[in-house]
Amino acid sequence: MFENMLLGLQVLADPALLLAVLVGVVGGVVIGALPGLTSTMGVALLIPVTFSLPPQVGLAMLGGIYCASTYSGAISAILLNIPGTSASVATMLDGHPMAKAGAPGRAISLATFASSIGGIVSVVALLFLAPQLAEFSLRFGSPEYFLLAVFGITVIASMSAGAMEKGLIAGALGLILSTVGVHPLTGTMRFTAGVPTLFDGIPLVVSLIGLYSIPEVIDLIDRAKGSQAIAAGVDRTSPLAALRELGRQKFNLLRSSLIGIAVGIIPGVGCSVGGFLAYDAAKKGSRTPEKFGHGAAEGIVASETGNNAVTGGTLIPLLTLGIPGNPVTAVLLGGIMIHGLRPGPELFTTNADVTYGFIFSLFLSNLLFVPVGLLLARFGLRIVQVPAGILAPLILSLAVIGAYSLRSSIDDIWIMLAIGGLGWGMAALAVPRAPLVLGLVLGTLAEGELARSLALVRGDLGAFALQLVTRPVALAILILCALAIIHGIIQHRRDSKMLE
């Protein structure tokens, strides 16, 4: 094994590979920071470019895009309250309030370093624990996936502090919206109104763009000084100061990294869930949970560490079993096979130089996006100083372009505007929007896995319930769900007494 690692380190000395990592990171940072441009799109667009490159060089470029774009969604989430990617939704909960309080530089520095640490820890896990962790992921069947989605939904209670009822309503609305489209097993059309664009359901990225950008545009129009709240207090926080602050959150970093890795090795869950679960764990373990949602540094660190730790985790089942963990790695699988490589044990033996060279290039990617991201963020800090009359149409233009670019569909623009109207109404009524996003993300997963679980037992609810308590992994997740619900109820009662 260590001999194979040495081969990978030798490959890393290739100047062409280093240049490929730089190109991938710069492209990934730009793609992730622009709402509507996803990691999947970036990797897919560059796969043809890698055809003529050696395998290790081409894969290094694709890995750079994946890592950097997962992180850089935090830039627009913090500065504009618009998640650049779905992975950065949880970051927005504390990142934007910190920016509005006059510390956008601190928020971005914390997010950048936390992202790098989470990504590096996940690559270490990929390097040393890939076969063992991949074997663990095989223990997950439909009942486990269903319960995992339910466990994720319990996070709604934690994200709705002070507004439990409104948060639950928003979460329920997200679950309802997740049922739009074709039923995963029966093929029945539901709530599509005959619109072909809705046959595959409501697009998540389009929904995120509308849900957060349209209310921001309306707010800027209504309050001409809305964007000046950030500009008036632009801080000069040194990145080194943020790094020292991270040094006081070692346990938060470790816990969030482990959560992200665990989520990543389970196929089909995604970076956004890793960020939400890490955020929820940080809030429950914090001595000052009341600060979350109002610019808590712990929340930013947890979310960014968690969602970036997912990147290395998703590559574990991909490289060892050929099972992509999310849409990005599904596209990446195509890139791997195009270069004549086949995922599996032989990838770590016969093609050890390429595989370990790729893994070590991910270390470089997670280090390199720190200076690139901080440099781009400086430009971003200037954007928030633009007058509201210019910034509002600029954000709206980006939202329209982002929504259209996903599938080149005008219908997606209308969906984005409709969801945006819903988001504006929720913001006006002080209804949290994050629970809706969580319901939309996990609703599809929960429904699909529940349908498959019931199909396996021919609709016998008793047999399905028996599976939940007799399968060890399912039982463990079920216990976690119960504990999360109990904790949410206790926390809600405690908050209610404090308000009295």
C-alpha positions as semicolon CSV with decimal commas, in nm:
position;residue;x (nm);y (nm);z (nm)
1;M;0,000;0,000;0,000
2;F;0,272;0,248;0,096
3;E;0,466;0,164;-0,220
4;N;0,157;0,255;-0,422
5;M;0,127;0,582;-0,229
6;L;0,486;0,666;-0,323
7;L;0,391;0,616;-0,689
8;G;0,108;0,864;-0,639
9;L;0,344;1,119;-0,482
10;Q;0,579;1,084;-0,781
11;V;0,289;1,157;-1,017
12;L;0,211;1,466;-0,808
13;A;0,547;1,617;-0,912
14;D;0,426;1,644;-1,274
15;P;0,397;2,018;-1,365
16;A;0,104;1,940;-1,598
17;L;-0,088;1,787;-1,307
18;L;-0,020;2,089;-1,085
19;L;-0,144;2,320;-1,360
20;A;-0,454;2,105;-1,404
21;V;-0,531;2,133;-1,031
22;L;-0,494;2,512;-1,049
23;V;-0,725;2,538;-1,351
24;G;-0,981;2,311;-1,186
25;V;-0,975;2,504;-0,857
26;V;-1,009;2,846;-1,018
27;G;-1,290;2,722;-1,241
28;G;-1,458;2,549;-0,946
29;V;-1,446;2,859;-0,725
30;V;-1,606;3,071;-0,998
31;I;-1,871;2,809;-1,080
32;G;-1,971;2,752;-0,717
33;A;-1,989;3,123;-0,636
34;L;-2,237;3,194;-0,918
35;P;-2,593;3,086;-0,824
36;G;-2,730;2,826;-1,063
37;L;-2,395;2,688;-1,179
38;T;-2,350;2,356;-1,002
39;S;-2,055;2,128;-0,934
40;T;-2,219;1,869;-1,159
41;M;-2,236;2,117;-1,446
42;G;-1,872;2,218;-1,401
43;V;-1,743;1,860;-1,400
44;A;-1,963;1,766;-1,697
45;L;-1,847;2,064;-1,904
46;L;-1,479;1,986;-1,849
47;I;-1,490;1,611;-1,913
48;P;-1,450;1,662;-2,293
49;V;-1,147;1,884;-2,221
50;T;-0,979;1,595;-2,039
51;F;-1,011;1,351;-2,331
52;S;-0,670;1,437;-2,471
53;L;-0,499;1,457;-2,130
54;P;-0,327;1,174;-1,941
55;P;-0,569;1,010;-1,692
56;Q;-0,399;1,143;-1,380
57;V;-0,396;1,499;-1,517
58;G;-0,758;1,492;-1,634
59;L;-0,887;1,346;-1,307
60;A;-0,688;1,602;-1,106
61;M;-0,862;1,883;-1,295
62;L;-1,207;1,732;-1,235
63;G;-1,129;1,677;-0,866
64;G;-1,023;2,041;-0,833
65;I;-1,356;2,158;-0,973
66;Y;-1,549;1,928;-0,739
67;C;-1,372;2,038;-0,421
68;A;-1,357;2,409;-0,501
69;S;-1,716;2,445;-0,622
70;T;-1,851;2,270;-0,312
71;Y;-1,676;2,532;-0,098
72;S;-1,732;2,849;-0,301
73;G;-2,111;2,839;-0,282
74;A;-2,053;2,986;0,065
75;I;-1,925;3,314;-0,085
76;S;-2,257;3,420;-0,237
77;A;-2,446;3,263;0,056
78;I;-2,260;3,487;0,301
79;L;-2,248;3,807;0,098
80;L;-2,581;3,800;-0,087
81;N;-2,791;3,552;0,115
82;I;-2,816;3,339;-0,200
83;P;-2,663;2,989;-0,185
84;G;-2,424;2,939;-0,475
85;T;-2,484;2,563;-0,443
86;S;-2,727;2,353;-0,241
87;A;-2,437;2,256;-0,013
88;S;-2,416;2,610;0,128
89;V;-2,776;2,653;0,247
90;A;-2,690;2,579;0,611
91;T;-2,391;2,816;0,591
92;M;-2,627;3,097;0,498
93;L;-2,816;3,066;0,828
94;D;-2,528;3,227;1,021
95;G;-2,299;3,348;0,745
96;H;-2,525;3,623;0,613
97;P;-2,627;3,753;0,959
98;M;-2,256;3,778;1,046
99;A;-2,196;3,969;0,722
100;K;-2,487;4,204;0,789
101;A;-2,346;4,264;1,137
102;G;-2,036;4,409;0,972
103;A;-1,805;4,108;0,957
104;P;-1,827;3,957;0,607
105;G;-1,450;3,908;0,594
106;R;-1,456;3,707;0,914
107;A;-1,745;3,493;0,790
108;I;-1,576;3,414;0,458
109;S;-1,241;3,341;0,622
110;L;-1,404;3,101;0,869
111;A;-1,594;2,929;0,589
112;T;-1,284;2,901;0,371
113;F;-1,055;2,748;0,631
114;A;-1,329;2,520;0,769
115;S;-1,403;2,397;0,415
116;S;-1,037;2,321;0,358
117;I;-1,004;2,131;0,687
118;G;-1,321;1,928;0,623
119;G;-1,204;1,841;0,273
120;I;-0,855;1,739;0,387
121;V;-0,989;1,516;0,668
122;S;-1,219;1,343;0,419
123;V;-0,931;1,283;0,178
124;V;-0,731;1,125;0,463
125;A;-1,026;0,892;0,521
126;L;-1,036;0,815;0,149
127;L;-0,662;0,742;0,150
128;F;-0,648;0,505;0,446
129;L;-1,001;0,374;0,511
130;A;-1,163;0,346;0,168
131;P;-1,216;-0,035;0,154
132;Q;-1,349;-0,060;0,512
133;L;-1,584;0,237;0,482
134;A;-1,710;0,122;0,144
135;E;-1,795;-0,218;0,294
136;F;-1,992;-0,042;0,569
137;S;-2,195;0,151;0,312
138;L;-2,311;-0,182;0,162
139;R;-2,506;-0,248;0,483
140;F;-2,750;0,026;0,388
141;G;-3,068;-0,095;0,223
142;S;-3,396;0,083;0,153
143;P;-3,512;0,078;0,521
144;E;-3,182;0,239;0,633
145;Y;-3,200;0,506;0,364
146;F;-3,560;0,583;0,459
147;L;-3,470;0,622;0,827
148;L;-3,167;0,831;0,739
149;A;-3,394;1,071;0,551
150;V;-3,631;1,078;0,850
151;F;-3,336;1,153;1,079
152;G;-3,243;1,443;0,853
153;I;-3,598;1,574;0,872
154;T;-3,574;1,585;1,253
155;V;-3,316;1,862;1,206
156;I;-3,610;2,091;1,121
157;A;-3,688;2,123;1,492
158;S;-3,338;2,249;1,565
159;M;-3,348;2,495;1,275
160;S;-3,676;2,650;1,392
161;A;-3,571;2,788;1,731
162;G;-3,830;3,036;1,853
163;A;-4,066;2,948;1,568
164;M;-4,120;2,574;1,599
165;E;-4,472;2,578;1,454
166;K;-4,369;2,789;1,154
167;G;-4,064;2,570;1,096
168;L;-4,273;2,254;1,097
169;I;-4,520;2,411;0,852
170;A;-4,231;2,507;0,622
171;G;-4,085;2,157;0,648
172;A;-4,423;2,000;0,570
173;L;-4,458;2,230;0,269
174;G;-4,117;2,115;0,147
175;L;-4,224;1,751;0,182
176;I;-4,541;1,824;-0,017
177;L;-4,344;1,996;-0,293
178;S;-4,109;1,696;-0,307
179;T;-4,403;1,478;-0,423
180;V;-4,445;1,676;-0,745
181;G;-4,361;1,465;-1,049
182;V;-4,367;1,095;-1,135
183;H;-4,405;0,844;-0,851
184;P;-4,075;0,654;-0,817
185;L;-4,239;0,309;-0,851
186;T;-4,587;0,336;-1,001
187;G;-4,512;0,606;-1,258
188;T;-4,822;0,802;-1,158
189;M;-4,816;1,174;-1,243
190;R;-4,877;1,398;-0,942
191;F;-4,939;1,774;-0,925
192;T;-4,771;1,840;-1,261
193;A;-5,067;2,023;-1,424
194;G;-4,956;1,862;-1,749
195;V;-4,631;2,064;-1,754
196;P;-4,351;1,838;-1,890
197;T;-4,086;2,032;-1,695
198;L;-4,243;1,912;-1,370
199;F;-4,243;1,543;-1,464
200;D;-3,903;1,503;-1,293
201;G;-4,016;1,706;-0,994
202;I;-3,936;2,061;-0,886
203;P;-3,565;2,122;-0,963
204;L;-3,375;2,176;-0,639
205;V;-3,124;2,432;-0,766
206;V;-3,396;2,633;-0,940
207;S;-3,594;2,631;-0,615
208;L;-3,294;2,750;-0,413
209;I;-3,228;3,035;-0,653
210;G;-3,590;3,154;-0,638
211;L;-3,639;3,095;-0,267
212;Y;-3,347;3,313;-0,166
213;S;-3,274;3,552;-0,453
214;I;-3,623;3,693;-0,521
215;P;-3,691;3,794;-0,157
216;E;-3,345;3,954;-0,150
217;V;-3,420;4,152;-0,467
218;I;-3,756;4,270;-0,329
219;D;-3,592;4,363;0,000
220;L;-3,328;4,570;-0,183
221;I;-3,596;4,748;-0,382
222;D;-3,813;4,819;-0,077
223;R;-3,524;4,940;0,135
224;A;-3,271;5,133;-0,070
225;K;-3,025;5,110;0,216
226;G;-3,066;4,733;0,251
227;S;-2,734;4,653;0,087
228;Q;-2,553;4,928;0,275
229;A;-2,591;4,733;0,603
230;I;-2,302;4,521;0,493
231;A;-2,106;4,791;0,316
232;A;-2,111;5,025;0,614
233;G;-1,932;4,775;0,833
234;V;-1,700;4,587;0,598
235;D;-1,439;4,448;0,832
236;R;-1,070;4,396;0,783
237;T;-1,051;4,065;0,966
238;S;-0,720;3,897;0,899
239;P;-0,743;3,540;0,768
240;L;-0,487;3,448;1,034
241;A;-0,724;3,575;1,304
242;A;-0,996;3,349;1,162
243;L;-0,751;3,060;1,159
244;R;-0,670;3,119;1,527
245;E;-1,044;3,127;1,600
246;L;-1,079;2,790;1,430
247;G;-0,811;2,656;1,663
248;R;-1,059;2,700;1,948
249;Q;-1,316;2,483;1,769
250;K;-1,118;2,162;1,729
251;F;-1,400;1,937;1,849
252;N;-1,653;2,108;1,623
253;L;-1,420;2,057;1,326
254;L;-1,361;1,690;1,406
255;R;-1,727;1,612;1,472
256;S;-1,845;1,790;1,158
257;S;-1,577;1,618;0,947
258;L;-1,684;1,274;1,069
259;I;-2,050;1,354;1,003
260;G;-1,967;1,469;0,651
261;I;-1,759;1,159;0,575
262;A;-2,035;0,930;0,707
263;V;-2,295;1,108;0,495
264;G;-2,067;1,098;0,191
265;I;-2,009;0,722;0,191
266;I;-2,387;0,663;0,188
267;P;-2,489;0,697;-0,179
268;G;-2,765;0,938;-0,271
269;V;-2,762;1,167;0,033
270;G;-2,554;1,468;-0,071
271;C;-2,348;1,763;0,054
272;S;-2,646;1,971;0,168
273;V;-2,754;1,698;0,412
274;G;-2,398;1,674;0,547
275;G;-2,398;2,048;0,612
276;F;-2,740;2,043;0,781
277;L;-2,657;1,748;1,007
278;A;-2,322;1,898;1,110
279;Y;-2,493;2,232;1,179
280;D;-2,761;2,061;1,388
281;A;-2,500;1,867;1,588
282;A;-2,302;2,186;1,654
283;K;-2,612;2,367;1,776
284;K;-2,713;2,084;2,008
285;G;-2,361;2,062;2,148
286;S;-2,309;2,437;2,185
287;R;-2,308;2,621;2,517
288;T;-2,480;2,914;2,343
289;P;-2,735;2,762;2,102
290;E;-2,939;3,082;2,112
291;K;-2,671;3,253;1,899
292;F;-2,729;3,017;1,608
293;G;-2,914;3,188;1,326
294;H;-2,778;3,526;1,435
295;G;-2,418;3,502;1,315
296;A;-2,271;3,220;1,523
297;A;-1,918;3,127;1,414
298;E;-1,980;2,768;1,527
299;G;-2,264;2,735;1,277
300;I;-2,054;2,853;0,982
301;V;-1,765;2,626;1,077
302;A;-1,989;2,321;1,126
303;S;-2,178;2,363;0,800
304;E;-1,874;2,424;0,582
305;T;-1,668;2,150;0,744
306;G;-1,954;1,903;0,711
307;N;-2,048;1,971;0,350
308;N;-1,687;1,968;0,228
309;A;-1,609;1,648;0,418
310;V;-1,881;1,486;0,206
311;T;-1,664;1,527;-0,107
312;G;-1,400;1,276;0,000
313;G;-1,667;1,050;0,146
314;T;-1,855;1,023;-0,184
315;L;-1,538;0,911;-0,361
316;I;-1,498;0,610;-0,129
317;P;-1,783;0,399;-0,275
318;L;-1,708;0,543;-0,621
319;L;-1,345;0,429;-0,638
320;T;-1,383;0,102;-0,448
321;L;-1,725;-0,018;-0,566
322;G;-1,812;0,194;-0,867
323;I;-2,113;0,336;-0,684
324;P;-2,149;0,716;-0,725
325;G;-2,255;0,890;-0,404
326;N;-2,417;1,193;-0,570
327;P;-2,478;1,345;-0,918
328;V;-2,127;1,494;-0,931
329;T;-1,955;1,160;-0,872
330;A;-2,192;0,997;-1,123
331;V;-2,052;1,232;-1,387
332;L;-1,702;1,177;-1,250
333;L;-1,753;0,801;-1,292
334;G;-1,807;0,864;-1,660
335;G;-1,480;1,058;-1,672
336;I;-1,295;0,773;-1,500
337;M;-1,430;0,510;-1,740
338;I;-1,360;0,727;-2,044
339;H;-0,991;0,705;-1,954
340;G;-1,012;0,327;-1,955
341;L;-1,020;0,281;-1,577
342;R;-1,259;0,054;-1,392
343;P;-1,353;0,122;-1,027
344;G;-1,273;-0,160;-0,788
345;P;-0,978;-0,316;-0,604
346;E;-0,759;-0,319;-0,915
347;L;-0,784;0,059;-0,929
348;F;-0,568;0,068;-0,613
349;T;-0,321;-0,193;-0,742
350;T;-0,292;-0,212;-1,121
351;N;-0,360;0,160;-1,167
352;A;-0,212;0,270;-0,834
353;D;-0,013;0,559;-0,984
354;V;-0,327;0,715;-1,134
355;T;-0,552;0,648;-0,834
356;Y;-0,316;0,767;-0,563
357;G;-0,204;1,056;-0,782
358;F;-0,571;1,160;-0,804
359;I;-0,618;1,127;-0,426
360;F;-0,308;1,333;-0,349
361;S;-0,424;1,595;-0,600
362;L;-0,737;1,636;-0,387
363;F;-0,511;1,742;-0,098
364;L;-0,371;2,013;-0,322
365;S;-0,717;2,119;-0,434
366;N;-0,839;2,160;-0,077
367;L;-0,531;2,368;0,007
368;L;-0,529;2,573;-0,311
369;F;-0,888;2,695;-0,295
370;V;-0,798;2,882;0,027
371;P;-0,591;3,158;-0,140
372;V;-0,804;3,151;-0,456
373;G;-1,128;3,174;-0,256
374;L;-1,005;3,453;-0,028
375;L;-0,885;3,647;-0,332
376;L;-1,221;3,612;-0,508
377;A;-1,401;3,703;-0,185
378;R;-1,220;4,037;-0,179
379;F;-1,383;4,114;-0,512
380;G;-1,712;3,995;-0,365
381;L;-1,680;4,238;-0,074
382;R;-1,677;4,517;-0,331
383;I;-1,997;4,384;-0,486
384;V;-2,195;4,432;-0,165
385;Q;-2,093;4,799;-0,166
386;V;-2,277;4,853;-0,494
387;P;-2,592;5,069;-0,448
388;A;-2,917;4,877;-0,406
389;G;-3,058;5,020;-0,730
390;I;-2,780;4,846;-0,924
391;L;-2,739;4,539;-0,706
392;A;-3,107;4,435;-0,722
393;P;-3,127;4,400;-1,104
394;L;-2,781;4,239;-1,103
395;I;-2,897;3,968;-0,861
396;L;-3,220;3,920;-1,058
397;S;-3,024;3,881;-1,382
398;L;-2,797;3,620;-1,223
399;A;-3,103;3,437;-1,090
400;V;-3,269;3,425;-1,432
401;I;-2,948;3,319;-1,607
402;G;-2,878;3,056;-1,341
403;A;-3,228;2,908;-1,359
404;Y;-3,226;2,897;-1,739
405;S;-2,874;2,757;-1,773
406;L;-2,955;2,430;-1,592
407;R;-3,180;2,282;-1,862
408;S;-3,214;2,570;-2,111
409;S;-3,582;2,585;-2,022
410;I;-3,801;2,896;-1,996
411;D;-4,031;2,695;-1,768
412;D;-3,751;2,681;-1,509
413;I;-3,750;3,061;-1,497
414;W;-4,123;3,063;-1,421
415;I;-4,074;2,795;-1,154
416;M;-3,794;3,004;-1,003
417;L;-4,016;3,314;-0,994
418;A;-4,308;3,119;-0,843
419;I;-4,089;2,969;-0,570
420;G;-3,940;3,316;-0,523
421;G;-4,287;3,457;-0,460
422;L;-4,341;3,185;-0,202
423;G;-4,005;3,269;-0,044
424;W;-4,096;3,638;-0,025
425;G;-4,424;3,552;0,149
426;M;-4,240;3,330;0,396
427;A;-3,985;3,602;0,468
428;A;-4,265;3,857;0,522
429;L;-4,437;3,623;0,770
430;A;-4,106;3,538;0,944
431;V;-4,136;3,172;0,839
432;P;-3,789;3,008;0,816
433;R;-3,707;2,892;0,464
434;A;-3,434;2,641;0,548
435;P;-3,684;2,376;0,674
436;L;-3,862;2,395;0,336
437;V;-3,532;2,327;0,160
438;L;-3,460;2,034;0,391
439;G;-3,808;1,891;0,331
440;L;-3,765;1,926;-0,045
441;V;-3,421;1,761;-0,040
442;L;-3,509;1,471;0,189
443;G;-3,871;1,422;0,086
444;T;-3,778;1,268;-0,246
445;L;-3,525;1,036;-0,081
446;A;-3,766;0,933;0,195
447;E;-4,057;0,864;-0,039
448;G;-3,852;0,665;-0,288
449;E;-3,688;0,446;-0,025
450;L;-4,016;0,393;0,163
451;A;-4,182;0,279;-0,160
452;R;-3,897;0,037;-0,231
453;S;-3,900;-0,096;0,125
454;L;-4,274;-0,165;0,110
455;A;-4,239;-0,322;-0,235
456;L;-3,983;-0,567;-0,097
457;V;-4,231;-0,688;0,167
458;R;-4,529;-0,665;-0,074
459;G;-4,691;-0,384;0,122
460;D;-4,694;-0,566;0,455
461;L;-4,660;-0,287;0,714
462;G;-4,591;-0,536;0,992
463;A;-4,300;-0,690;0,804
464;F;-4,168;-0,342;0,725
465;A;-4,185;-0,238;1,093
466;L;-4,008;-0,561;1,188
467;Q;-3,724;-0,473;0,950
468;L;-3,674;-0,140;1,124
469;V;-3,610;-0,303;1,464
470;T;-3,428;-0,620;1,357
471;R;-3,168;-0,471;1,121
472;P;-2,881;-0,333;1,338
473;V;-2,806;-0,023;1,131
474;A;-3,177;0,059;1,092
475;L;-3,235;0,020;1,466
476;A;-2,940;0,250;1,545
477;I;-3,076;0,521;1,314
478;L;-3,426;0,473;1,458
479;I;-3,289;0,536;1,808
480;L;-3,111;0,848;1,684
481;C;-3,438;0,973;1,533
482;A;-3,618;0,922;1,866
483;L;-3,342;1,101;2,059
484;A;-3,344;1,391;1,812
485;I;-3,721;1,433;1,845
486;I;-3,705;1,419;2,227
487;H;-3,423;1,674;2,228
488;G;-3,622;1,904;1,999
489;I;-3,927;1,889;2,227
490;I;-3,718;1,961;2,538
491;Q;-3,539;2,249;2,366
492;H;-3,868;2,397;2,246
493;R;-4,014;2,388;2,598
494;R;-3,697;2,544;2,736
495;D;-3,711;2,823;2,477
496;S;-4,080;2,883;2,552
497;K;-4,009;2,921;2,924
498;M;-3,726;3,167;2,851
499;L;-3,963;3,378;2,640
500;E;-4,216;3,382;2,923
